[in-house]
Amino acid sequence: MINIKQTKAGDITIRIPRSYLRYAVSMAEFLPEGTRVTNTKAFSDAIVRKLECQEEDGTTPVHLMLDGAIDRAFEDGEEGIHCPDYD
């Protein structure tokens, strides 16, 4: 299971166990039925590379995930963020 926590210092950590990758692949609707992970270490290494892969502007899939969470928090009116255009 994916574990998202905030440390005492306020840092956000996301932990994705290798075992979860096997589950995620087995449940992925966009993959052909029966697709499975055959080498968890190799596949985990590949996923890390993909998450770190930068576009020309330096954007990674993690940046896009964070942008989506920020947008959703703003749209939902969450505390801790202020936009002067919305006063």
N, CA, C and O atoms as CSV, one atom per row, in Angstrom:
chain,resi,resn,atom,element,x,y,z
A,1,MET,N,N,0.833,-1.172,0.000
A,1,MET,CA,C,0.000,0.000,0.000
A,1,MET,C,C,0.883,1.243,0.000
A,1,MET,O,O,1.921,1.270,0.662
A,2,ILE,N,N,0.482,2.249,-0.725
A,2,ILE,CA,C,1.215,3.507,-0.757
A,2,ILE,C,C,1.017,4.214,0.577
A,2,ILE,O,O,-0.096,4.265,1.101
A,3,ASN,N,N,2.106,4.763,1.127
A,3,ASN,CA,C,2.074,5.424,2.415
A,3,ASN,C,C,2.540,6.862,2.230
A,3,ASN,O,O,3.668,7.101,1.799
A,4,ILE,N,N,1.674,7.822,2.556
A,4,ILE,CA,C,2.016,9.240,2.453
A,4,ILE,C,C,1.962,9.823,3.858
A,4,ILE,O,O,0.943,9.727,4.543
A,5,LYS,N,N,3.065,10.428,4.280
A,5,LYS,CA,C,3.144,10.991,5.626
A,5,LYS,C,C,3.820,12.354,5.586
A,5,LYS,O,O,4.502,12.713,4.627
A,6,GLN,N,N,3.603,13.091,6.658
A,6,GLN,CA,C,4.302,14.354,6.855
A,6,GLN,C,C,5.210,14.181,8.066
A,6,GLN,O,O,4.755,13.749,9.125
A,7,THR,N,N,6.486,14.513,7.918
A,7,THR,CA,C,7.437,14.373,9.013
A,7,THR,C,C,7.232,15.507,10.012
A,7,THR,O,O,6.503,16.463,9.746
A,8,LYS,N,N,7.882,15.387,11.159
A,8,LYS,CA,C,7.810,16.451,12.164
A,8,LYS,C,C,8.328,17.771,11.615
A,8,LYS,O,O,7.871,18.839,12.023
A,9,ALA,N,N,9.280,17.703,10.692
A,9,ALA,CA,C,9.841,18.907,10.065
A,9,ALA,C,C,8.923,19.471,8.982
A,9,ALA,O,O,9.186,20.547,8.447
A,10,GLY,N,N,7.845,18.747,8.655
A,10,GLY,CA,C,6.902,19.221,7.649
A,10,GLY,C,C,7.138,18.677,6.255
A,10,GLY,O,O,6.389,18.994,5.331
A,11,ASP,N,N,8.175,17.857,6.089
A,11,ASP,CA,C,8.430,17.262,4.777
A,11,ASP,C,C,7.378,16.204,4.483
A,11,ASP,O,O,6.920,15.505,5.386
A,12,ILE,N,N,7.002,16.090,3.228
A,12,ILE,CA,C,6.050,15.072,2.790
A,12,ILE,C,C,6.850,13.920,2.195
A,12,ILE,O,O,7.697,14.124,1.325
A,13,THR,N,N,6.576,12.718,2.667
A,13,THR,CA,C,7.247,11.544,2.124
A,13,THR,C,C,6.195,10.601,1.539
A,13,THR,O,O,5.106,10.433,2.088
A,14,ILE,N,N,6.550,10.003,0.423
A,14,ILE,CA,C,5.690,9.018,-0.230
A,14,ILE,C,C,6.486,7.731,-0.318
A,14,ILE,O,O,7.576,7.703,-0.890
A,15,ARG,N,N,5.941,6.668,0.250
A,15,ARG,CA,C,6.607,5.365,0.238
A,15,ARG,C,C,5.758,4.404,-0.584
A,15,ARG,O,O,4.578,4.195,-0.301
A,16,ILE,N,N,6.371,3.831,-1.595
A,16,ILE,CA,C,5.697,2.853,-2.435
A,16,ILE,C,C,6.486,1.555,-2.350
A,16,ILE,O,O,7.533,1.430,-2.986
A,17,PRO,N,N,6.006,0.595,-1.582
A,17,PRO,CA,C,6.733,-0.674,-1.478
A,17,PRO,C,C,6.797,-1.391,-2.836
A,17,PRO,O,O,5.886,-1.282,-3.656
A,18,ARG,N,N,7.875,-2.113,-3.046
A,18,ARG,CA,C,8.003,-2.876,-4.292
A,18,ARG,C,C,6.828,-3.820,-4.478
A,18,ARG,O,O,6.355,-4.026,-5.595
A,19,SER,N,N,6.366,-4.387,-3.387
A,19,SER,CA,C,5.243,-5.328,-3.490
A,19,SER,C,C,3.999,-4.649,-4.055
A,19,SER,O,O,3.184,-5.292,-4.716
A,20,TYR,N,N,3.852,-3.337,-3.792
A,20,TYR,CA,C,2.692,-2.622,-4.319
A,20,TYR,C,C,2.781,-2.496,-5.838
A,20,TYR,O,O,1.755,-2.480,-6.518
A,21,LEU,N,N,3.991,-2.406,-6.369
A,21,LEU,CA,C,4.138,-2.310,-7.823
A,21,LEU,C,C,3.559,-3.543,-8.509
A,21,LEU,O,O,2.910,-3.439,-9.549
A,22,ARG,N,N,3.801,-4.708,-7.918
A,22,ARG,CA,C,3.220,-5.938,-8.479
A,22,ARG,C,C,1.696,-5.833,-8.506
A,22,ARG,O,O,1.059,-6.170,-9.504
A,23,TYR,N,N,1.128,-5.369,-7.414
A,23,TYR,CA,C,-0.327,-5.206,-7.324
A,23,TYR,C,C,-0.817,-4.175,-8.342
A,23,TYR,O,O,-1.798,-4.418,-9.045
A,24,ALA,N,N,-0.145,-3.032,-8.425
A,24,ALA,CA,C,-0.560,-1.965,-9.343
A,24,ALA,C,C,-0.566,-2.449,-10.789
A,24,ALA,O,O,-1.477,-2.132,-11.554
A,25,VAL,N,N,0.450,-3.213,-11.156
A,25,VAL,CA,C,0.511,-3.750,-12.517
A,25,VAL,C,C,-0.645,-4.725,-12.742
A,25,VAL,O,O,-1.279,-4.706,-13.797
A,26,SER,N,N,-0.916,-5.566,-11.765
A,26,SER,CA,C,-1.992,-6.556,-11.936
A,26,SER,C,C,-3.367,-5.899,-12.039
A,26,SER,O,O,-4.283,-6.472,-12.629
A,27,MET,N,N,-3.519,-4.709,-11.474
A,27,MET,CA,C,-4.807,-4.018,-11.481
A,27,MET,C,C,-4.923,-2.947,-12.570
A,27,MET,O,O,-6.001,-2.387,-12.767
A,28,ALA,N,N,-3.838,-2.658,-13.270
A,28,ALA,CA,C,-3.832,-1.588,-14.272
A,28,ALA,C,C,-4.734,-1.950,-15.453
A,28,ALA,O,O,-4.465,-2.907,-16.179
A,29,GLU,N,N,-5.785,-1.190,-15.632
A,29,GLU,CA,C,-6.752,-1.462,-16.702
A,29,GLU,C,C,-6.193,-1.197,-18.090
A,29,GLU,O,O,-6.733,-1.697,-19.076
A,30,PHE,N,N,-5.124,-0.420,-18.184
A,30,PHE,CA,C,-4.546,-0.066,-19.480
A,30,PHE,C,C,-3.541,-1.108,-19.980
A,30,PHE,O,O,-3.063,-1.017,-21.111
A,31,LEU,N,N,-3.221,-2.097,-19.140
A,31,LEU,CA,C,-2.315,-3.168,-19.544
A,31,LEU,C,C,-3.115,-4.403,-19.946
A,31,LEU,O,O,-4.212,-4.624,-19.433
A,32,PRO,N,N,-2.580,-5.202,-20.851
A,32,PRO,CA,C,-3.282,-6.439,-21.222
A,32,PRO,C,C,-3.479,-7.343,-20.002
A,32,PRO,O,O,-2.627,-7.401,-19.116
A,33,GLU,N,N,-4.598,-8.038,-19.971
A,33,GLU,CA,C,-4.893,-8.957,-18.875
A,33,GLU,C,C,-3.790,-10.000,-18.763
A,33,GLU,O,O,-3.315,-10.528,-19.769
A,34,GLY,N,N,-3.394,-10.288,-17.546
A,34,GLY,CA,C,-2.350,-11.266,-17.313
A,34,GLY,C,C,-0.951,-10.681,-17.215
A,34,GLY,O,O,0.001,-11.401,-16.917
A,35,THR,N,N,-0.814,-9.375,-17.464
A,35,THR,CA,C,0.496,-8.735,-17.340
A,35,THR,C,C,0.935,-8.805,-15.885
A,35,THR,O,O,0.145,-8.551,-14.976
A,36,ARG,N,N,2.204,-9.153,-15.671
A,36,ARG,CA,C,2.695,-9.248,-14.300
A,36,ARG,C,C,4.154,-8.821,-14.247
A,36,ARG,O,O,4.855,-8.826,-15.259
A,37,VAL,N,N,4.595,-8.456,-13.065
A,37,VAL,CA,C,5.994,-8.101,-12.832
A,37,VAL,C,C,6.773,-9.393,-12.636
A,37,VAL,O,O,6.408,-10.227,-11.808
A,38,THR,N,N,7.844,-9.555,-13.398
A,38,THR,CA,C,8.651,-10.771,-13.309
A,38,THR,C,C,9.944,-10.548,-12.517
A,38,THR,O,O,10.549,-11.505,-12.034
A,39,ASN,N,N,10.364,-9.292,-12.386
A,39,ASN,CA,C,11.565,-8.955,-11.625
A,39,ASN,C,C,11.278,-7.657,-10.890
A,39,ASN,O,O,11.401,-6.573,-11.461
A,40,THR,N,N,10.901,-7.764,-9.635
A,40,THR,CA,C,10.461,-6.602,-8.869
A,40,THR,C,C,11.552,-5.554,-8.748
A,40,THR,O,O,11.272,-4.363,-8.885
A,41,LYS,N,N,12.783,-5.963,-8.496
A,41,LYS,CA,C,13.897,-5.004,-8.366
A,41,LYS,C,C,14.104,-4.245,-9.667
A,41,LYS,O,O,14.193,-3.017,-9.651
A,42,ALA,N,N,14.181,-4.939,-10.781
A,42,ALA,CA,C,14.393,-4.290,-12.075
A,42,ALA,C,C,13.238,-3.354,-12.406
A,42,ALA,O,O,13.452,-2.245,-12.894
A,43,PHE,N,N,12.008,-3.803,-12.139
A,43,PHE,CA,C,10.852,-2.958,-12.453
A,43,PHE,C,C,10.803,-1.739,-11.534
A,43,PHE,O,O,10.474,-0.640,-11.979
A,44,SER,N,N,11.127,-1.927,-10.268
A,44,SER,CA,C,11.182,-0.812,-9.323
A,44,SER,C,C,12.218,0.219,-9.776
A,44,SER,O,O,11.954,1.421,-9.744
A,45,ASP,N,N,13.380,-0.247,-10.191
A,45,ASP,CA,C,14.420,0.654,-10.704
A,45,ASP,C,C,13.920,1.424,-11.922
A,45,ASP,O,O,14.195,2.615,-12.064
A,46,ALA,N,N,13.189,0.746,-12.796
A,46,ALA,CA,C,12.648,1.392,-13.999
A,46,ALA,C,C,11.617,2.466,-13.630
A,46,ALA,O,O,11.590,3.539,-14.232
A,47,ILE,N,N,10.778,2.174,-12.646
A,47,ILE,CA,C,9.764,3.149,-12.235
A,47,ILE,C,C,10.429,4.383,-11.646
A,47,ILE,O,O,9.998,5.503,-11.922
A,48,VAL,N,N,11.464,4.205,-10.847
A,48,VAL,CA,C,12.192,5.360,-10.297
A,48,VAL,C,C,12.764,6.204,-11.425
A,48,VAL,O,O,12.667,7.431,-11.398
A,49,ARG,N,N,13.364,5.549,-12.422
A,49,ARG,CA,C,13.901,6.304,-13.572
A,49,ARG,C,C,12.801,7.093,-14.267
A,49,ARG,O,O,13.009,8.249,-14.637
A,50,LYS,N,N,11.629,6.481,-14.450
A,50,LYS,CA,C,10.514,7.169,-15.118
A,50,LYS,C,C,10.001,8.328,-14.281
A,50,LYS,O,O,9.640,9.367,-14.834
A,51,LEU,N,N,9.960,8.179,-12.965
A,51,LEU,CA,C,9.499,9.259,-12.090
A,51,LEU,C,C,10.490,10.424,-12.060
A,51,LEU,O,O,10.101,11.568,-11.825
A,52,GLU,N,N,11.767,10.129,-12.299
A,52,GLU,CA,C,12.804,11.164,-12.325
A,52,GLU,C,C,13.027,11.749,-13.715
A,52,GLU,O,O,13.729,12.749,-13.858
A,53,CYS,N,N,12.441,11.139,-14.734
A,53,CYS,CA,C,12.652,11.559,-16.119
A,53,CYS,C,C,12.133,12.978,-16.329
A,53,CYS,O,O,10.971,13.271,-16.047
A,54,GLN,N,N,13.003,13.854,-16.827
A,54,GLN,CA,C,12.656,15.261,-16.992
A,54,GLN,C,C,12.312,15.606,-18.436
A,54,GLN,O,O,12.940,15.134,-19.385
A,55,GLU,N,N,11.299,16.442,-18.562
A,55,GLU,CA,C,10.991,17.049,-19.851
A,55,GLU,C,C,12.029,18.151,-20.095
A,55,GLU,O,O,12.887,18.389,-19.245
A,56,GLU,N,N,11.957,18.816,-21.236
A,56,GLU,CA,C,12.927,19.870,-21.561
A,56,GLU,C,C,12.937,20.985,-20.530
A,56,GLU,O,O,13.977,21.599,-20.291
A,57,ASP,N,N,11.782,21.258,-19.912
A,57,ASP,CA,C,11.697,22.339,-18.922
A,57,ASP,C,C,12.024,21.872,-17.502
A,57,ASP,O,O,11.916,22.652,-16.556
A,58,GLY,N,N,12.420,20.617,-17.346
A,58,GLY,CA,C,12.786,20.081,-16.040
A,58,GLY,C,C,11.638,19.411,-15.302
A,58,GLY,O,O,11.840,18.856,-14.221
A,59,THR,N,N,10.443,19.453,-15.866
A,59,THR,CA,C,9.271,18.862,-15.235
A,59,THR,C,C,9.365,17.336,-15.240
A,59,THR,O,O,9.767,16.728,-16.232
A,60,THR,N,N,8.988,16.734,-14.117
A,60,THR,CA,C,8.940,15.276,-13.994
A,60,THR,C,C,7.501,14.856,-13.697
A,60,THR,O,O,6.676,15.709,-13.371
A,61,PRO,N,N,7.176,13.559,-13.800
A,61,PRO,CA,C,5.842,13.103,-13.409
A,61,PRO,C,C,5.500,13.462,-11.958
A,61,PRO,O,O,4.333,13.678,-11.632
A,62,VAL,N,N,6.509,13.527,-11.095
A,62,VAL,CA,C,6.255,13.897,-9.696
A,62,VAL,C,C,5.816,15.359,-9.615
A,62,VAL,O,O,4.923,15.692,-8.836
A,63,HIS,N,N,6.432,16.231,-10.409
A,63,HIS,CA,C,5.998,17.635,-10.445
A,63,HIS,C,C,4.535,17.730,-10.875
A,63,HIS,O,O,3.763,18.498,-10.301
A,64,LEU,N,N,4.159,16.950,-11.883
A,64,LEU,CA,C,2.777,16.987,-12.372
A,64,LEU,C,C,1.797,16.482,-11.310
A,64,LEU,O,O,0.695,17.014,-11.172
A,65,MET,N,N,2.204,15.456,-10.563
A,65,MET,CA,C,1.369,14.946,-9.477
A,65,MET,C,C,1.193,16.028,-8.405
A,65,MET,O,O,0.083,16.249,-7.920
A,66,LEU,N,N,2.285,16.698,-8.038
A,66,LEU,CA,C,2.228,17.754,-7.033
A,66,LEU,C,C,1.390,18.933,-7.521
A,66,LEU,O,O,0.602,19.489,-6.757
A,67,ASP,N,N,1.552,19.317,-8.783
A,67,ASP,CA,C,0.729,20.393,-9.356
A,67,ASP,C,C,-0.751,20.055,-9.250
A,67,ASP,O,O,-1.563,20.912,-8.902
A,68,GLY,N,N,-1.103,18.810,-9.549
A,68,GLY,CA,C,-2.501,18.383,-9.458
A,68,GLY,C,C,-3.031,18.458,-8.039
A,68,GLY,O,O,-4.165,18.885,-7.824
A,69,ALA,N,N,-2.224,18.048,-7.064
A,69,ALA,CA,C,-2.647,18.101,-5.662
A,69,ALA,C,C,-2.794,19.541,-5.190
A,69,ALA,O,O,-3.727,19.861,-4.454
A,70,ILE,N,N,-1.877,20.413,-5.611
A,70,ILE,CA,C,-1.965,21.833,-5.252
A,70,ILE,C,C,-3.225,22.445,-5.850
A,70,ILE,O,O,-3.949,23.166,-5.163
A,71,ASP,N,N,-3.492,22.168,-7.114
A,71,ASP,CA,C,-4.682,22.691,-7.779
A,71,ASP,C,C,-5.950,22.232,-7.065
A,71,ASP,O,O,-6.867,23.020,-6.836
A,72,ARG,N,N,-5.987,20.966,-6.722
A,72,ARG,CA,C,-7.172,20.421,-6.049
A,72,ARG,C,C,-7.363,21.048,-4.666
A,72,ARG,O,O,-8.487,21.366,-4.280
A,73,ALA,N,N,-6.278,21.225,-3.926
A,73,ALA,CA,C,-6.359,21.853,-2.603
A,73,ALA,C,C,-6.857,23.293,-2.727
A,73,ALA,O,O,-7.687,23.739,-1.935
A,74,PHE,N,N,-6.349,24.010,-3.722
A,74,PHE,CA,C,-6.782,25.396,-3.934
A,74,PHE,C,C,-8.256,25.446,-4.308
A,74,PHE,O,O,-9.023,26.221,-3.736
A,75,GLU,N,N,-8.648,24.621,-5.264
A,75,GLU,CA,C,-10.042,24.603,-5.712
A,75,GLU,C,C,-11.001,24.176,-4.601
A,75,GLU,O,O,-12.153,24.610,-4.576
A,76,ASP,N,N,-10.536,23.333,-3.689
A,76,ASP,CA,C,-11.369,22.876,-2.578
A,76,ASP,C,C,-11.377,23.858,-1.407
A,76,ASP,O,O,-12.042,23.622,-0.399
A,77,GLY,N,N,-10.633,24.964,-1.544
A,77,GLY,CA,C,-10.618,25.979,-0.488
A,77,GLY,C,C,-9.863,25.566,0.760
A,77,GLY,O,O,-10.189,26.012,1.860
A,78,GLU,N,N,-8.857,24.718,0.598
A,78,GLU,CA,C,-8.081,24.268,1.756
A,78,GLU,C,C,-7.339,25.434,2.401
A,78,GLU,O,O,-7.023,26.429,1.749
A,79,GLU,N,N,-7.071,25.288,3.687
A,79,GLU,CA,C,-6.352,26.318,4.439
A,79,GLU,C,C,-4.871,26.322,4.089
A,79,GLU,O,O,-4.331,25.327,3.603
A,80,GLY,N,N,-4.227,27.448,4.340
A,80,GLY,CA,C,-2.782,27.544,4.204
A,80,GLY,C,C,-2.305,28.065,2.864
A,80,GLY,O,O,-1.103,28.071,2.599
A,81,ILE,N,N,-3.222,28.502,2.012
A,81,ILE,CA,C,-2.833,29.062,0.709
A,81,ILE,C,C,-3.700,30.302,0.467
A,81,ILE,O,O,-4.882,30.326,0.809
A,82,HIS,N,N,-3.088,31.329,-0.129
A,82,HIS,CA,C,-3.799,32.581,-0.367
A,82,HIS,C,C,-3.499,33.077,-1.781
A,82,HIS,O,O,-2.351,33.049,-2.225
A,83,CYS,N,N,-4.502,33.517,-2.460
A,83,CYS,CA,C,-4.356,34.104,-3.786
A,83,CYS,C,C,-5.036,35.460,-3.757
A,83,CYS,O,O,-6.243,35.532,-3.528
A,84,PRO,N,N,-4.286,36.552,-3.984
A,84,PRO,CA,C,-4.895,37.886,-3.891
A,84,PRO,C,C,-6.022,38.114,-4.891
A,84,PRO,O,O,-6.889,38.955,-4.651
A,85,ASP,N,N,-6.032,37.396,-5.992
A,85,ASP,CA,C,-7.112,37.563,-6.979
A,85,ASP,C,C,-8.433,37.012,-6.490
A,85,ASP,O,O,-9.474,37.252,-7.101
A,86,TYR,N,N,-8.401,36.265,-5.377
A,86,TYR,CA,C,-9.621,35.646,-4.854
A,86,TYR,C,C,-10.080,36.269,-3.540
A,86,TYR,O,O,-10.862,35.665,-2.806
A,87,ASP,N,N,-9.599,37.477,-3.241
A,87,ASP,CA,C,-10.054,38.167,-2.008
A,87,ASP,C,C,-11.462,38.685,-2.156
A,87,ASP,O,O,-12.000,39.285,-1.225
